[in-house]
Amino acid sequence: MNDWPDRRTGDRSERYGRGSASPQPESARAMPHIQRRPAPPQRPTVPPQSQGYDDRYQGGQPGYGNSPEPGYDSGYNTGQVYGGGGGRGGGRGGGGGDAGYVQGRPPVDWRRRIKLGALTLVVVLLVVSVSTYFWADGKLKREVDLAKVIERPEAGDGTNYLIVGSDSREGMSAEDKKRLRTGSAEGKRTDSMMILHDGSNGPTLISLPRDSQVEIPSFKGSESGKMFPGTGRQEKLNAAYAEDGPELLVRTVEFNTGLRIDHYVEIGFGGFAQIVDAIGGVEMDIPKAFKDKKSGADFQAGKQTLNGEQSLAFVRTRYAFAGSDLDRTKNQQKFLAALASQTATPSTILNPFKLYPTMGAGLDTLIVDKDMSLWSLANMFFAMKGVTGGDGTSMNMPISGSANGNLVWDKAKVKQLVQQLKNDEKVTVKGN
């Protein structure tokens, strides 16, 4: 029986392992060479750099070179597996379970990248917000010392702001004065005065006509510190400001109303116009056309956008109206509410090219009390915006008549109004 495959070469009589019975040591034998049929051509499955064999594993046997002849299959396996797949530790070019895995480049962790991006955004926004706050806070001109005001009434609920528009020309060029028709008078006087109450029942804006007849009380000089006793003299309200500035104006308002003023805010002609121009104008709906040579007003009826020059003319005009100063204060309230409403919009707040010029124009010209914080100023601004809302109220101080050309307040209504404000109640008193 033939125990060998076909085409065996060599001596058949010398069987492998037979030398164990011989007295002589068995000499080394070469393994019989088996010639196999050529294997069909196949595409190499190993990387080009892995083709060939290492002589350390070949033992120098004939026919096992580093570059086998084409079509020759030796059947020799070194134990190294190519093209294996199972895990990430498989050979180069391996397939299997981690298809698409590239050695040395782990998959992208998108969740981690999103977290880092969100954290970076939060940090940037925080830094910008804090920087903006300190920049804006440093621009406030805290020049009014309410501690100099004597004999003050008790504080009530809510916060009361005295908002003053002055005719100050500070910082205005000769060309600006001509363009805005402000004149060139030295010093400054009050052109408008309002009390803004911010409470839990909605904001209330009360205009104090400049021609209101009031009593000038005893006061302490803001500069000299000298005491001036009250004599009961009656003057226009704006005379108090002209006599001793913001401190005496606050003292006079508190004395004649019994309402404590918590904060003072003042803006001049130039600053007012700059704020309007910085936000791109204020849209107003003017019900009736009017014209005034002194203020430069010349408006048609209907919706229109007013620039800084036009806005200043709009809030200063009084000779074109039958109600004179009372009609003017109503226009001032309407305009300031529109200004606040149109400024506190995403298009302004979220646009740094619009926000910073607007804040800069306003803060550079605002004069406030020493205890005014940027947060308090922002609350005042949003309360002003809320005046036009459903819970907001705007009115003139109740008037009972006139004396010597001045407006006389209705003392009974004023007392009721002040009591409602102190108790932070819904205002039911009607003004003129």
C-alpha beads as a LAMMPS data file, in Angstrom:
LAMMPS data file: protein, C-alpha beads

432 atoms
431 bonds

1 atom types
1 bond types

-500.0 500.0 xlo xhi
-500.0 500.0 ylo yhi
-500.0 500.0 zlo zhi

Masses

1 110.0

Atoms # bond

1 1 1 0.000 0.000 0.000
2 1 1 1.326 3.379 -0.923
3 1 1 1.464 5.638 2.142
4 1 1 2.684 8.709 0.288
5 1 1 0.926 11.088 -1.933
6 1 1 1.432 11.133 -5.646
7 1 1 4.587 12.569 -7.103
8 1 1 6.653 11.761 -4.039
9 1 1 10.356 11.959 -4.609
10 1 1 13.097 10.318 -2.558
11 1 1 13.857 6.906 -1.075
12 1 1 10.700 5.049 -0.004
13 1 1 12.644 2.528 2.074
14 1 1 13.766 5.134 4.591
15 1 1 10.760 5.703 6.749
16 1 1 10.634 8.481 9.176
17 1 1 11.358 7.333 12.795
18 1 1 12.912 4.043 11.833
19 1 1 16.332 4.927 13.213
20 1 1 15.137 4.430 16.772
21 1 1 15.876 0.727 16.472
22 1 1 19.365 1.089 14.995
23 1 1 22.462 0.844 17.139
24 1 1 23.955 3.778 15.344
25 1 1 22.804 7.304 15.831
26 1 1 20.406 8.332 13.210
27 1 1 21.639 11.050 10.891
28 1 1 19.665 14.140 10.060
29 1 1 17.197 13.714 7.253
30 1 1 15.545 16.207 5.070
31 1 1 11.823 16.120 4.918
32 1 1 10.488 14.689 1.746
33 1 1 9.671 17.303 -0.779
34 1 1 6.065 17.299 -1.798
35 1 1 5.186 18.999 -4.983
36 1 1 1.719 20.459 -5.057
37 1 1 -0.473 21.753 -7.781
38 1 1 -0.188 25.443 -8.356
39 1 1 -2.808 27.430 -6.472
40 1 1 -5.036 29.761 -8.431
41 1 1 -3.852 33.371 -8.408
42 1 1 -5.260 35.395 -5.511
43 1 1 -5.139 39.027 -4.536
44 1 1 -2.667 39.472 -1.717
45 1 1 -4.409 39.997 1.628
46 1 1 -1.344 41.259 3.428
47 1 1 0.036 44.780 3.243
48 1 1 2.810 45.267 0.704
49 1 1 5.347 45.805 3.413
50 1 1 4.438 42.415 4.950
51 1 1 4.925 40.349 1.771
52 1 1 7.801 37.932 1.803
53 1 1 9.087 35.746 4.589
54 1 1 11.645 36.084 7.311
55 1 1 14.591 33.689 6.877
56 1 1 14.741 33.310 10.631
57 1 1 11.586 31.253 10.376
58 1 1 12.471 29.518 7.059
59 1 1 15.594 27.771 8.236
60 1 1 17.130 28.334 4.813
61 1 1 15.152 25.489 3.256
62 1 1 15.289 25.279 -0.479
63 1 1 12.473 27.025 -2.194
64 1 1 11.610 29.316 0.789
65 1 1 13.007 32.591 -0.219
66 1 1 11.896 36.099 0.587
67 1 1 10.223 36.402 -2.784
68 1 1 8.360 33.217 -3.642
69 1 1 7.728 32.434 -7.198
70 1 1 4.334 33.502 -8.524
71 1 1 1.661 30.914 -7.965
72 1 1 3.700 29.027 -5.398
73 1 1 1.989 28.142 -2.119
74 1 1 4.374 26.739 0.431
75 1 1 1.682 26.136 3.031
76 1 1 4.003 27.546 5.664
77 1 1 2.422 29.458 8.513
78 1 1 4.612 31.542 10.813
79 1 1 1.806 32.024 13.312
80 1 1 1.241 35.630 12.347
81 1 1 -2.330 36.405 11.327
82 1 1 -3.023 39.047 8.728
83 1 1 -6.365 40.601 7.983
84 1 1 -7.783 39.498 11.320
85 1 1 -10.634 41.479 12.719
86 1 1 -11.751 40.956 16.232
87 1 1 -10.580 43.889 18.239
88 1 1 -8.718 47.104 18.016
89 1 1 -5.479 45.281 18.593
90 1 1 -5.773 43.400 15.304
91 1 1 -3.243 43.679 12.519
92 1 1 -2.949 46.585 10.191
93 1 1 -5.491 46.412 7.469
94 1 1 -7.683 44.176 9.627
95 1 1 -11.390 44.213 9.011
96 1 1 -14.001 42.502 11.094
97 1 1 -15.767 44.129 14.030
98 1 1 -14.035 47.540 13.957
99 1 1 -14.595 48.370 10.344
100 1 1 -13.455 51.897 9.559
101 1 1 -11.220 52.155 12.639
102 1 1 -7.973 53.932 11.899
103 1 1 -5.052 53.085 14.151
104 1 1 -3.782 56.191 16.074
105 1 1 -6.936 58.292 15.517
106 1 1 -9.714 57.661 18.086
107 1 1 -13.306 58.502 17.161
108 1 1 -14.453 62.125 17.726
109 1 1 -16.200 62.695 21.065
110 1 1 -18.861 65.188 19.961
111 1 1 -20.514 65.285 23.356
112 1 1 -17.294 66.473 24.959
113 1 1 -16.713 69.049 22.227
114 1 1 -20.218 70.493 22.657
115 1 1 -19.721 70.779 26.427
116 1 1 -16.387 72.568 25.976
117 1 1 -17.918 74.904 23.386
118 1 1 -20.844 75.769 25.633
119 1 1 -18.527 76.382 28.598
120 1 1 -16.321 78.664 26.493
121 1 1 -19.353 80.651 25.337
122 1 1 -20.597 81.097 28.910
123 1 1 -17.178 82.310 30.074
124 1 1 -16.900 84.796 27.188
125 1 1 -20.400 86.178 27.836
126 1 1 -19.653 86.485 31.550
127 1 1 -16.404 88.366 30.931
128 1 1 -18.073 90.711 28.419
129 1 1 -21.020 91.361 30.765
130 1 1 -18.815 92.124 33.769
131 1 1 -16.531 94.349 31.687
132 1 1 -19.513 96.228 30.240
133 1 1 -20.993 96.734 33.695
134 1 1 -17.825 98.299 35.122
135 1 1 -17.296 100.363 31.965
136 1 1 -20.825 101.762 32.139
137 1 1 -20.761 102.213 35.917
138 1 1 -17.581 104.250 35.629
139 1 1 -19.242 106.668 33.209
140 1 1 -21.980 107.755 35.628
141 1 1 -21.563 111.298 36.926
142 1 1 -22.568 110.985 40.590
143 1 1 -22.639 114.689 41.414
144 1 1 -25.847 115.151 43.431
145 1 1 -25.614 114.568 47.189
146 1 1 -29.068 113.867 48.595
147 1 1 -27.521 113.706 52.071
148 1 1 -27.484 117.519 51.973
149 1 1 -31.282 117.617 51.742
150 1 1 -32.775 118.379 55.168
151 1 1 -36.046 117.471 56.884
152 1 1 -36.871 114.640 54.537
153 1 1 -40.203 112.752 54.645
154 1 1 -40.349 109.079 55.590
155 1 1 -39.775 106.569 52.831
156 1 1 -42.693 104.513 51.554
157 1 1 -42.948 101.371 49.444
158 1 1 -41.479 101.311 45.960
159 1 1 -38.815 103.585 44.480
160 1 1 -39.257 107.229 43.473
161 1 1 -37.056 108.874 40.825
162 1 1 -36.992 112.592 40.093
163 1 1 -36.173 112.865 36.375
164 1 1 -35.059 116.301 35.198
165 1 1 -34.435 117.598 31.693
166 1 1 -32.215 120.667 31.848
167 1 1 -31.393 123.247 29.217
168 1 1 -27.681 122.757 29.819
169 1 1 -25.555 123.449 26.728
170 1 1 -22.481 121.817 28.251
171 1 1 -20.324 120.108 25.630
172 1 1 -22.263 121.633 22.724
173 1 1 -20.466 123.505 19.953
174 1 1 -21.740 126.785 18.485
175 1 1 -22.934 124.798 15.459
176 1 1 -24.850 122.366 17.705
177 1 1 -26.550 125.208 19.559
178 1 1 -27.632 126.755 16.275
179 1 1 -28.806 123.474 14.799
180 1 1 -30.771 122.488 17.921
181 1 1 -32.078 126.029 18.515
182 1 1 -31.032 125.992 22.153
183 1 1 -29.649 129.514 22.352
184 1 1 -26.426 130.334 24.191
185 1 1 -27.630 131.187 27.693
186 1 1 -25.068 130.511 30.427
187 1 1 -25.744 128.088 33.277
188 1 1 -28.717 125.733 33.201
189 1 1 -32.371 125.654 34.137
190 1 1 -34.946 122.899 34.360
191 1 1 -36.903 122.388 31.175
192 1 1 -38.977 119.418 32.409
193 1 1 -39.467 117.578 35.720
194 1 1 -41.140 114.226 36.368
195 1 1 -41.602 111.814 39.252
196 1 1 -41.397 108.143 38.263
197 1 1 -42.732 105.729 40.889
198 1 1 -41.689 102.111 40.390
199 1 1 -43.734 99.708 42.521
200 1 1 -45.572 96.400 42.592
201 1 1 -48.711 97.916 41.035
202 1 1 -46.958 99.109 37.919
203 1 1 -45.010 102.295 37.197
204 1 1 -46.550 105.752 37.508
205 1 1 -45.106 108.777 35.701
206 1 1 -46.178 112.207 37.018
207 1 1 -45.151 115.405 35.263
208 1 1 -44.470 118.514 37.356
209 1 1 -45.074 121.585 35.188
210 1 1 -42.169 124.014 35.403
211 1 1 -44.635 126.863 36.008
212 1 1 -46.129 125.170 39.087
213 1 1 -46.450 127.578 42.011
214 1 1 -44.745 126.125 45.106
215 1 1 -43.314 127.274 48.416
216 1 1 -39.546 127.448 48.738
217 1 1 -38.775 125.855 52.144
218 1 1 -35.783 126.235 54.465
219 1 1 -32.697 124.544 53.043
220 1 1 -28.996 124.008 53.465
221 1 1 -26.790 125.461 50.735
222 1 1 -25.328 122.705 48.586
223 1 1 -22.010 124.530 48.216
224 1 1 -21.773 126.831 51.225
225 1 1 -23.429 124.558 53.781
226 1 1 -25.192 127.665 55.120
227 1 1 -28.753 127.321 56.437
228 1 1 -31.430 129.404 54.728
229 1 1 -34.680 129.683 56.724
230 1 1 -38.030 129.367 55.012
231 1 1 -39.998 132.590 54.589
232 1 1 -43.092 131.165 52.932
233 1 1 -42.253 132.781 49.599
234 1 1 -44.043 131.394 46.551
235 1 1 -42.059 130.761 43.385
236 1 1 -42.203 128.737 40.203
237 1 1 -40.883 125.227 40.666
238 1 1 -37.994 125.720 38.258
239 1 1 -36.816 128.695 40.374
240 1 1 -35.679 126.274 43.084
241 1 1 -33.258 124.608 40.665
242 1 1 -31.979 127.959 39.430
243 1 1 -31.381 129.138 43.005
244 1 1 -29.388 126.239 44.451
245 1 1 -29.368 123.348 42.015
246 1 1 -30.633 119.753 42.283
247 1 1 -30.487 119.538 46.088
248 1 1 -32.876 122.472 46.576
249 1 1 -35.143 121.156 43.811
250 1 1 -35.420 117.805 45.620
251 1 1 -36.014 119.589 48.918
252 1 1 -38.790 121.722 47.369
253 1 1 -40.542 118.739 45.713
254 1 1 -40.448 116.731 48.949
255 1 1 -41.695 119.674 51.025
256 1 1 -44.664 120.421 48.724
257 1 1 -45.679 116.780 48.116
258 1 1 -44.604 114.847 51.233
259 1 1 -43.119 112.155 48.927
260 1 1 -39.525 111.064 49.513
261 1 1 -37.285 111.086 46.433
262 1 1 -34.926 108.085 46.352
263 1 1 -32.892 108.919 43.240
264 1 1 -32.155 111.910 41.029
265 1 1 -31.469 111.726 37.258
266 1 1 -30.727 114.700 34.973
267 1 1 -29.960 114.968 31.260
268 1 1 -29.136 118.013 29.128
269 1 1 -30.148 119.057 25.615
270 1 1 -27.087 117.662 23.871
271 1 1 -27.208 114.261 25.566
272 1 1 -30.875 113.862 24.805
273 1 1 -30.326 114.397 21.068
274 1 1 -27.300 112.074 21.036
275 1 1 -29.239 109.172 22.558
276 1 1 -31.976 109.479 19.935
277 1 1 -29.470 109.555 17.084
278 1 1 -27.542 106.607 18.545
279 1 1 -30.575 104.291 18.344
280 1 1 -31.458 105.489 14.860
281 1 1 -34.398 107.729 15.784
282 1 1 -37.701 107.281 17.606
283 1 1 -40.951 106.496 15.850
284 1 1 -43.858 108.681 16.966
285 1 1 -47.495 108.862 15.963
286 1 1 -48.393 112.574 15.966
287 1 1 -52.185 112.991 15.966
288 1 1 -52.203 116.602 14.756
289 1 1 -49.723 118.706 12.809
290 1 1 -48.074 121.628 14.647
291 1 1 -45.369 124.198 14.111
292 1 1 -43.327 126.372 16.484
293 1 1 -40.631 128.845 15.449
294 1 1 -38.988 129.040 18.886
295 1 1 -38.334 125.307 19.228
296 1 1 -37.972 124.678 15.511
297 1 1 -40.842 122.166 15.478
298 1 1 -42.544 121.528 12.140
299 1 1 -44.435 118.230 12.157
300 1 1 -47.096 116.681 9.987
301 1 1 -49.747 114.372 11.382
302 1 1 -49.135 110.614 11.281
303 1 1 -46.372 108.103 12.059
304 1 1 -42.836 109.322 11.531
305 1 1 -39.321 108.697 12.825
306 1 1 -37.769 111.650 14.646
307 1 1 -34.018 112.211 14.764
308 1 1 -32.225 113.923 17.647
309 1 1 -32.868 117.465 16.436
310 1 1 -36.552 116.806 15.739
311 1 1 -37.022 114.980 19.049
312 1 1 -35.640 117.898 21.045
313 1 1 -37.974 120.272 19.220
314 1 1 -40.919 117.946 19.900
315 1 1 -40.415 117.788 23.697
316 1 1 -39.666 121.524 24.048
317 1 1 -42.633 122.920 22.137
318 1 1 -45.340 124.596 24.234
319 1 1 -46.379 127.792 22.432
320 1 1 -48.080 125.824 19.666
321 1 1 -50.556 124.269 22.125
322 1 1 -53.612 125.719 23.814
323 1 1 -52.653 124.031 27.093
324 1 1 -49.087 125.402 26.865
325 1 1 -46.931 123.689 29.506
326 1 1 -49.549 121.030 30.373
327 1 1 -49.740 119.895 26.743
328 1 1 -45.969 119.953 26.492
329 1 1 -45.573 117.650 29.532
330 1 1 -47.965 115.165 27.929
331 1 1 -45.794 115.090 24.794
332 1 1 -42.698 114.638 26.949
333 1 1 -44.241 111.636 28.690
334 1 1 -45.311 110.118 25.396
335 1 1 -41.876 110.599 23.852
336 1 1 -39.857 109.273 26.809
337 1 1 -42.017 106.144 26.990
338 1 1 -41.519 105.580 23.242
339 1 1 -37.766 106.159 23.577
340 1 1 -37.459 103.601 26.378
341 1 1 -39.677 101.085 24.582
342 1 1 -37.757 101.281 21.315
343 1 1 -34.350 101.215 22.997
344 1 1 -34.997 98.101 25.109
345 1 1 -35.316 95.806 22.097
346 1 1 -33.192 92.820 20.989
347 1 1 -32.038 94.787 17.916
348 1 1 -30.370 97.289 20.263
349 1 1 -29.395 95.210 23.299
350 1 1 -27.906 92.314 21.281
351 1 1 -26.157 94.554 18.761
352 1 1 -22.884 95.863 20.253
353 1 1 -22.497 98.369 17.390
354 1 1 -25.768 99.941 18.526
355 1 1 -25.756 99.208 22.255
356 1 1 -22.408 100.753 23.163
357 1 1 -22.916 104.045 21.270
358 1 1 -26.358 104.359 22.862
359 1 1 -25.060 103.677 26.354
360 1 1 -22.078 105.931 25.789
361 1 1 -24.226 108.823 24.560
362 1 1 -26.569 108.525 27.532
363 1 1 -24.093 107.852 30.307
364 1 1 -21.716 110.604 29.228
365 1 1 -24.416 113.237 29.766
366 1 1 -26.377 111.823 32.717
367 1 1 -26.001 113.392 36.149
368 1 1 -27.222 111.219 39.036
369 1 1 -27.124 111.110 42.821
370 1 1 -24.211 109.593 44.679
371 1 1 -26.180 106.497 45.706
372 1 1 -27.388 105.673 42.193
373 1 1 -26.135 102.317 40.927
374 1 1 -26.181 101.113 37.355
375 1 1 -28.734 98.519 38.451
376 1 1 -31.048 101.227 39.819
377 1 1 -30.677 103.194 36.601
378 1 1 -31.606 100.120 34.552
379 1 1 -34.685 99.575 36.766
380 1 1 -35.720 103.174 36.137
381 1 1 -35.304 102.706 32.408
382 1 1 -37.465 99.579 32.277
383 1 1 -40.056 101.188 34.544
384 1 1 -40.218 104.063 32.049
385 1 1 -40.774 101.511 29.301
386 1 1 -43.561 99.917 31.343
387 1 1 -45.473 103.209 31.507
388 1 1 -46.901 102.421 28.078
389 1 1 -47.907 98.913 29.188
390 1 1 -51.263 97.835 30.552
391 1 1 -50.277 98.443 34.198
392 1 1 -48.523 101.779 33.637
393 1 1 -49.997 105.212 34.405
394 1 1 -48.933 108.651 33.161
395 1 1 -50.449 111.927 34.303
396 1 1 -49.825 115.561 35.198
397 1 1 -49.837 116.720 38.774
398 1 1 -53.484 117.578 39.628
399 1 1 -54.117 121.293 39.090
400 1 1 -56.856 123.337 40.753
401 1 1 -56.304 126.644 38.939
402 1 1 -53.736 129.404 38.440
403 1 1 -52.353 132.418 40.310
404 1 1 -50.198 135.174 38.851
405 1 1 -49.738 133.130 35.711
406 1 1 -48.567 130.069 37.665
407 1 1 -50.299 126.689 37.985
408 1 1 -51.678 125.868 41.447
409 1 1 -51.746 122.241 42.555
410 1 1 -54.917 120.644 43.888
411 1 1 -53.736 119.956 47.450
412 1 1 -56.446 117.425 48.281
413 1 1 -55.750 115.322 45.183
414 1 1 -52.001 115.665 45.621
415 1 1 -52.308 114.340 49.184
416 1 1 -54.385 111.365 48.024
417 1 1 -51.996 110.652 45.159
418 1 1 -48.946 110.719 47.435
419 1 1 -50.635 108.396 49.934
420 1 1 -51.342 105.849 47.206
421 1 1 -47.746 106.030 46.014
422 1 1 -46.352 105.640 49.532
423 1 1 -48.505 102.576 50.150
424 1 1 -47.650 101.278 46.660
425 1 1 -51.332 101.104 45.786
426 1 1 -52.994 101.332 42.416
427 1 1 -53.208 105.027 41.475
428 1 1 -56.802 106.156 41.034
429 1 1 -56.269 109.922 41.179
430 1 1 -56.663 111.660 37.838
431 1 1 -54.393 114.472 36.784
432 1 1 -54.794 117.247 34.228

Bonds

1 1 1 2
2 1 2 3
3 1 3 4
4 1 4 5
5 1 5 6
6 1 6 7
7 1 7 8
8 1 8 9
9 1 9 10
10 1 10 11
11 1 11 12
12 1 12 13
13 1 13 14
14 1 14 15
15 1 15 16
16 1 16 17
17 1 17 18
18 1 18 19
19 1 19 20
20 1 20 21
21 1 21 22
22 1 22 23
23 1 23 24
24 1 24 25
25 1 25 26
26 1 26 27
27 1 27 28
28 1 28 29
29 1 29 30
30 1 30 31
31 1 31 32
32 1 32 33
33 1 33 34
34 1 34 35
35 1 35 36
36 1 36 37
37 1 37 38
38 1 38 39
39 1 39 40
40 1 40 41
41 1 41 42
42 1 42 43
43 1 43 44
44 1 44 45
45 1 45 46
46 1 46 47
47 1 47 48
48 1 48 49
49 1 49 50
50 1 50 51
51 1 51 52
52 1 52 53
53 1 53 54
54 1 54 55
55 1 55 56
56 1 56 57
57 1 57 58
58 1 58 59
59 1 59 60
60 1 60 61
61 1 61 62
62 1 62 63
63 1 63 64
64 1 64 65
65 1 65 66
66 1 66 67
67 1 67 68
68 1 68 69
69 1 69 70
70 1 70 71
71 1 71 72
72 1 72 73
73 1 73 74
74 1 74 75
75 1 75 76
76 1 76 77
77 1 77 78
78 1 78 79
79 1 79 80
80 1 80 81
81 1 81 82
82 1 82 83
83 1 83 84
84 1 84 85
85 1 85 86
86 1 86 87
87 1 87 88
88 1 88 89
89 1 89 90
90 1 90 91
91 1 91 92
92 1 92 93
93 1 93 94
94 1 94 95
95 1 95 96
96 1 96 97
97 1 97 98
98 1 98 99
99 1 99 100
100 1 100 101
101 1 101 102
102 1 102 103
103 1 103 104
104 1 104 105
105 1 105 106
106 1 106 107
107 1 107 108
108 1 108 109
109 1 109 110
110 1 110 111
111 1 111 112
112 1 112 113
113 1 113 114
114 1 114 115
115 1 115 116
116 1 116 117
117 1 117 118
118 1 118 119
119 1 119 120
120 1 120 121
121 1 121 122
122 1 122 123
123 1 123 124
124 1 124 125
125 1 125 126
126 1 126 127
127 1 127 128
128 1 128 129
129 1 129 130
130 1 130 131
131 1 131 132
132 1 132 133
133 1 133 134
134 1 134 135
135 1 135 136
136 1 136 137
137 1 137 138
138 1 138 139
139 1 139 140
140 1 140 141
141 1 141 142
142 1 142 143
143 1 143 144
144 1 144 145
145 1 145 146
146 1 146 147
147 1 147 148
148 1 148 149
149 1 149 150
150 1 150 151
151 1 151 152
152 1 152 153
153 1 153 154
154 1 154 155
155 1 155 156
156 1 156 157
157 1 157 158
158 1 158 159
159 1 159 160
160 1 160 161
161 1 161 162
162 1 162 163
163 1 163 164
164 1 164 165
165 1 165 166
166 1 166 167
167 1 167 168
168 1 168 169
169 1 169 170
170 1 170 171
171 1 171 172
172 1 172 173
173 1 173 174
174 1 174 175
175 1 175 176
176 1 176 177
177 1 177 178
178 1 178 179
179 1 179 180
180 1 180 181
181 1 181 182
182 1 182 183
183 1 183 184
184 1 184 185
185 1 185 186
186 1 186 187
187 1 187 188
188 1 188 189
189 1 189 190
190 1 190 191
191 1 191 192
192 1 192 193
193 1 193 194
194 1 194 195
195 1 195 196
196 1 196 197
197 1 197 198
198 1 198 199
199 1 199 200
200 1 200 201
201 1 201 202
202 1 202 203
203 1 203 204
204 1 204 205
205 1 205 206
206 1 206 207
207 1 207 208
208 1 208 209
209 1 209 210
210 1 210 211
211 1 211 212
212 1 212 213
213 1 213 214
214 1 214 215
215 1 215 216
216 1 216 217
217 1 217 218
218 1 218 219
219 1 219 220
220 1 220 221
221 1 221 222
222 1 222 223
223 1 223 224
224 1 224 225
225 1 225 226
226 1 226 227
227 1 227 228
228 1 228 229
229 1 229 230
230 1 230 231
231 1 231 232
232 1 232 233
233 1 233 234
234 1 234 235
235 1 235 236
236 1 236 237
237 1 237 238
238 1 238 239
239 1 239 240
240 1 240 241
241 1 241 242
242 1 242 243
243 1 243 244
244 1 244 245
245 1 245 246
246 1 246 247
247 1 247 248
248 1 248 249
249 1 249 250
250 1 250 251
251 1 251 252
252 1 252 253
253 1 253 254
254 1 254 255
255 1 255 256
256 1 256 257
257 1 257 258
258 1 258 259
259 1 259 260
260 1 260 261
261 1 261 262
262 1 262 263
263 1 263 264
264 1 264 265
265 1 265 266
266 1 266 267
267 1 267 268
268 1 268 269
269 1 269 270
270 1 270 271
271 1 271 272
272 1 272 273
273 1 273 274
274 1 274 275
275 1 275 276
276 1 276 277
277 1 277 278
278 1 278 279
279 1 279 280
280 1 280 281
281 1 281 282
282 1 282 283
283 1 283 284
284 1 284 285
285 1 285 286
286 1 286 287
287 1 287 288
288 1 288 289
289 1 289 290
290 1 290 291
291 1 291 292
292 1 292 293
293 1 293 294
294 1 294 295
295 1 295 296
296 1 296 297
297 1 297 298
298 1 298 299
299 1 299 300
300 1 300 301
301 1 301 302
302 1 302 303
303 1 303 304
304 1 304 305
305 1 305 306
306 1 306 307
307 1 307 308
308 1 308 309
309 1 309 310
310 1 310 311
311 1 311 312
312 1 312 313
313 1 313 314
314 1 314 315
315 1 315 316
316 1 316 317
317 1 317 318
318 1 318 319
319 1 319 320
320 1 320 321
321 1 321 322
322 1 322 323
323 1 323 324
324 1 324 325
325 1 325 326
326 1 326 327
327 1 327 328
328 1 328 329
329 1 329 330
330 1 330 331
331 1 331 332
332 1 332 333
333 1 333 334
334 1 334 335
335 1 335 336
336 1 336 337
337 1 337 338
338 1 338 339
339 1 339 340
340 1 340 341
341 1 341 342
342 1 342 343
343 1 343 344
344 1 344 345
345 1 345 346
346 1 346 347
347 1 347 348
348 1 348 349
349 1 349 350
350 1 350 351
351 1 351 352
352 1 352 353
353 1 353 354
354 1 354 355
355 1 355 356
356 1 356 357
357 1 357 358
358 1 358 359
359 1 359 360
360 1 360 361
361 1 361 362
362 1 362 363
363 1 363 364
364 1 364 365
365 1 365 366
366 1 366 367
367 1 367 368
368 1 368 369
369 1 369 370
370 1 370 371
371 1 371 372
372 1 372 373
373 1 373 374
374 1 374 375
375 1 375 376
376 1 376 377
377 1 377 378
378 1 378 379
379 1 379 380
380 1 380 381
381 1 381 382
382 1 382 383
383 1 383 384
384 1 384 385
385 1 385 386
386 1 386 387
387 1 387 388
388 1 388 389
389 1 389 390
390 1 390 391
391 1 391 392
392 1 392 393
393 1 393 394
394 1 394 395
395 1 395 396
396 1 396 397
397 1 397 398
398 1 398 399
399 1 399 400
400 1 400 401
401 1 401 402
402 1 402 403
403 1 403 404
404 1 404 405
405 1 405 406
406 1 406 407
407 1 407 408
408 1 408 409
409 1 409 410
410 1 410 411
411 1 411 412
412 1 412 413
413 1 413 414
414 1 414 415
415 1 415 416
416 1 416 417
417 1 417 418
418 1 418 419
419 1 419 420
420 1 420 421
421 1 421 422
422 1 422 423
423 1 423 424
424 1 424 425
425 1 425 426
426 1 426 427
427 1 427 428
428 1 428 429
429 1 429 430
430 1 430 431
431 1 431 432
